[in-house]
Amino acid sequence: MDIQKDRFNYKGRLFPKYHFVEMDGQEIAVPTEEWKSHLAFLEATRYLLSAGVGEVTPYGLDTYIGEDKFHNIPKLKKYCDEFKTKFFHVHLYLWSRINGTQKSTCAKDIIVRMAKKGIKSKFVLMDSLIKTLVEAERDDNSKQKAKEWSTADFLVIDECFSKGQITLFKSGYQLAFLNTFLKERLEVFRRATCFTANVPINEIGQEWGASIQSLVDRSIPTPMLFNDTVSKTSFRNDDIWGGV
């Protein structure tokens, strides 16, 4: 196969996977920036698929819908751009009392941006995280998953602290596992973590205990409130089908 004809579709256009440079009398194939970006996107997709939450969507920080009156989007872009030099120990809390305000959408896009920079990222639903932490006591596969979430450079924990979305025992048995995991990640390893939630931090303790609320509260510099609601009709068909 002629490598020069090896092209791929990137944002609706065909790009070569490689360009060529001469070195010591030989032509060396070097991946193009578009190809590297595309591979990073695929890697980010694998992160999300492995967490069972679907593929990366075309939506994110650059396609945010709404007025963003709290200026969250430029802050999150800055967070991604300067993560390695400034924000690698800084945690995020994206919240709104209602669903459909693009919290998870933006968090997933952050993972895509991190992947493009070679930053090891993971995504997990809090319900899945808690179940895995409990199972890790007796299951090696769960233990390995928990370790990967614990040590990832950047971790998104989605749908946090919502009683209707997470199964908790009345005894609160699982809370000790979550508390230990968060304490190690936030304060011992100091690995950047992004929470998305439908409750403000000062109400976490009502269902999850004062210890976890205090831990999250002292770890988050500034919670980000999202108030721009969207629906499926907010995204034009052209955005989904590429104008077909």
C-alpha positions as CSV (number, residue, x, y, z in Angstrom):
1,M,0.0,0.0,0.0
2,D,1.2,3.5,-0.9
3,I,1.5,5.2,2.5
4,Q,1.2,8.6,0.9
5,K,-2.4,7.6,-0.2
6,D,-3.3,6.4,3.3
7,R,-5.8,9.1,4.3
8,F,-8.6,9.4,6.8
9,N,-11.7,11.5,7.4
10,Y,-11.1,14.2,10.0
11,K,-13.9,16.7,10.7
12,G,-15.4,16.1,7.3
13,R,-12.2,16.4,5.3
14,L,-9.6,13.9,4.1
15,F,-6.2,14.2,5.6
16,P,-3.0,12.2,5.2
17,K,-2.0,10.1,8.1
18,Y,1.7,10.9,7.5
19,H,4.0,13.5,6.1
20,F,7.6,12.7,5.1
21,V,10.9,14.2,6.1
22,E,14.4,13.3,4.8
23,M,16.9,12.0,7.3
24,D,20.3,10.6,6.5
25,G,19.3,10.1,2.8
26,Q,16.0,8.3,3.7
27,E,12.4,9.4,3.7
28,I,10.9,9.0,7.2
29,A,7.1,8.8,7.7
30,V,6.0,11.2,10.5
31,P,2.4,11.2,11.8
32,T,0.5,14.4,11.0
33,E,-1.0,16.5,13.7
34,E,-4.5,15.6,12.5
35,W,-3.8,11.9,12.6
36,K,-2.3,12.2,16.1
37,S,-5.4,14.2,17.2
38,H,-7.7,11.5,15.7
39,L,-5.8,8.7,17.5
40,A,-6.1,10.6,20.7
41,F,-9.9,11.0,20.1
42,L,-10.2,7.2,19.6
43,E,-8.2,6.6,22.8
44,A,-10.6,8.9,24.7
45,T,-13.5,7.0,23.2
46,R,-12.0,3.8,24.5
47,Y,-11.8,5.3,28.0
48,L,-15.5,6.1,27.9
49,L,-16.5,2.8,26.3
50,S,-14.6,0.9,29.0
51,A,-16.6,2.7,31.6
52,G,-19.9,1.7,29.9
53,V,-21.1,5.2,29.3
54,G,-21.0,5.4,25.5
55,E,-18.8,7.1,22.9
56,V,-17.4,10.5,22.8
57,T,-19.9,12.9,21.2
58,P,-19.1,15.9,19.0
59,Y,-20.4,18.2,21.8
60,G,-18.3,19.8,24.4
61,L,-16.6,23.1,25.5
62,D,-16.5,24.5,22.0
63,T,-20.1,23.7,21.3
64,Y,-21.6,24.6,24.6
65,I,-25.2,25.9,24.4
66,G,-26.3,28.8,26.6
67,E,-25.1,32.1,28.0
68,D,-22.6,30.5,30.5
69,K,-23.2,33.5,32.9
70,F,-20.7,32.1,35.4
71,H,-18.0,31.9,32.8
72,N,-17.3,28.2,33.4
73,I,-16.4,27.3,29.8
74,P,-13.3,29.6,29.5
75,K,-12.2,28.4,32.9
76,L,-12.4,24.8,31.9
77,K,-10.6,25.5,28.6
78,K,-7.8,27.1,30.6
79,Y,-7.8,24.2,33.0
80,C,-7.2,21.8,30.0
81,D,-4.6,24.0,28.3
82,E,-2.5,24.5,31.5
83,F,-3.2,21.3,33.2
84,K,0.4,20.0,33.1
85,T,1.9,23.2,34.5
86,K,-0.8,24.6,36.8
87,F,-3.8,22.4,37.4
88,F,-2.6,18.9,37.8
89,H,-3.5,18.9,41.5
90,V,-6.7,21.0,41.1
91,H,-10.1,19.3,41.5
92,L,-13.4,20.3,39.8
93,Y,-17.0,20.1,41.0
94,L,-19.5,20.7,38.2
95,W,-23.0,20.8,39.6
96,S,-26.7,21.7,39.0
97,R,-29.9,20.7,40.8
98,I,-31.3,19.6,37.4
99,N,-30.2,17.3,34.6
100,G,-29.4,18.4,31.1
101,T,-27.1,21.3,31.8
102,Q,-24.1,19.9,30.0
103,K,-22.1,18.9,33.0
104,S,-21.3,15.4,31.8
105,T,-20.9,16.6,28.2
106,C,-18.2,19.1,29.3
107,A,-16.5,16.5,31.6
108,K,-16.3,14.0,28.7
109,D,-14.8,16.7,26.4
110,I,-12.2,17.5,29.1
111,I,-11.1,13.8,28.9
112,V,-10.8,14.1,25.1
113,R,-8.6,17.2,25.5
114,M,-6.5,15.5,28.2
115,A,-6.0,12.4,25.9
116,K,-4.7,14.7,23.1
117,K,-2.0,15.8,25.6
118,G,-1.1,12.3,26.5
119,I,-2.6,12.6,30.0
120,K,-3.9,9.3,31.4
121,S,-7.7,9.9,32.1
122,K,-10.6,7.8,33.3
123,F,-14.4,8.1,33.5
124,V,-16.7,6.3,35.9
125,L,-20.2,6.6,37.3
126,M,-20.2,7.0,41.1
127,D,-22.6,4.1,41.4
128,S,-20.2,1.8,39.5
129,L,-17.2,3.1,41.5
130,I,-18.8,2.3,44.8
131,K,-19.9,-1.2,43.7
132,T,-16.4,-1.9,42.4
133,L,-14.7,-0.7,45.6
134,V,-16.8,-3.1,47.6
135,E,-16.1,-6.0,45.2
136,A,-12.4,-5.2,45.2
137,E,-12.2,-6.8,48.7
138,R,-12.6,-10.2,47.1
139,D,-12.3,-9.8,43.3
140,D,-8.9,-9.2,41.6
141,N,-10.5,-7.7,38.5
142,S,-12.4,-5.1,40.6
143,K,-9.3,-4.4,42.5
144,Q,-7.4,-3.6,39.3
145,K,-10.2,-1.3,38.1
146,A,-10.2,0.5,41.4
147,K,-6.4,0.9,41.2
148,E,-6.7,2.4,37.7
149,W,-9.3,4.9,38.8
150,S,-7.3,5.7,41.9
151,T,-4.0,6.5,40.1
152,A,-5.2,8.0,36.8
153,D,-3.8,11.5,36.2
154,F,-7.4,12.8,35.7
155,L,-10.6,11.1,36.8
156,V,-14.2,12.1,36.1
157,I,-16.7,10.7,38.6
158,D,-20.1,11.2,37.1
159,E,-23.5,11.4,38.7
160,C,-22.2,11.9,42.2
161,F,-24.0,12.0,45.5
162,S,-27.5,11.5,44.0
163,K,-29.6,9.2,46.1
164,G,-31.9,8.2,43.2
165,Q,-29.0,7.3,41.0
166,I,-26.9,5.4,43.5
167,T,-27.8,2.3,45.5
168,L,-26.7,2.7,49.2
169,F,-27.3,0.3,52.0
170,K,-29.2,1.6,54.9
171,S,-26.3,0.7,57.1
172,G,-24.0,3.0,55.1
173,Y,-21.6,0.1,54.7
174,Q,-20.2,1.3,51.4
175,L,-19.4,4.9,52.6
176,A,-16.2,3.8,54.3
177,F,-14.9,2.4,50.9
178,L,-15.8,5.6,49.1
179,N,-14.3,7.8,51.8
180,T,-11.0,5.9,51.7
181,F,-10.8,6.0,47.9
182,L,-11.5,9.8,47.8
183,K,-9.2,10.6,50.6
184,E,-6.3,8.7,49.0
185,R,-7.0,10.2,45.5
186,L,-7.6,13.8,46.6
187,E,-5.2,14.2,49.5
188,V,-2.6,11.4,49.3
189,F,-2.0,10.9,45.6
190,R,-3.3,14.4,44.9
191,R,-4.6,13.4,41.4
192,A,-6.9,15.8,39.7
193,T,-10.6,14.7,40.0
194,C,-13.7,16.1,38.4
195,F,-17.1,15.5,40.1
196,T,-20.4,16.0,38.3
197,A,-23.4,16.2,40.6
198,N,-27.0,17.4,41.2
199,V,-26.4,18.6,44.7
200,P,-24.2,21.4,46.1
201,I,-21.3,20.4,48.2
202,N,-22.9,21.8,51.4
203,E,-25.7,19.2,51.1
204,I,-23.6,16.1,50.5
205,G,-23.5,15.3,54.2
206,Q,-27.3,14.8,54.4
207,E,-27.0,11.4,52.7
208,W,-23.3,10.7,52.6
209,G,-22.0,11.8,56.0
210,A,-20.0,14.8,57.3
211,S,-16.7,13.1,56.6
212,I,-17.2,12.9,52.9
213,Q,-18.7,16.3,52.6
214,S,-15.8,17.8,54.5
215,L,-13.3,16.0,52.3
216,V,-14.9,17.2,49.1
217,D,-15.4,20.7,50.4
218,R,-11.8,21.3,51.4
219,S,-10.6,19.8,48.1
220,I,-12.6,21.9,45.7
221,P,-11.4,25.5,45.3
222,T,-14.5,26.8,43.5
223,P,-17.6,24.7,42.6
224,M,-18.9,25.5,39.1
225,L,-22.7,25.9,38.8
226,F,-24.2,25.0,35.4
227,N,-27.6,26.6,34.7
228,D,-28.0,26.3,30.9
229,T,-30.5,23.6,30.2
230,V,-30.6,21.9,26.8
231,S,-32.7,19.2,25.1
232,K,-32.1,16.9,22.1
233,T,-33.7,19.5,19.9
234,S,-31.0,21.9,20.8
235,F,-28.6,20.0,18.7
236,R,-29.3,20.3,15.0
237,N,-29.5,17.2,12.8
238,D,-26.6,18.6,10.8
239,D,-24.4,18.4,13.9
240,I,-25.3,14.7,14.3
241,W,-25.4,13.5,10.7
242,G,-22.7,15.9,9.2
243,G,-25.2,17.5,6.8
244,V,-26.3,14.2,5.2
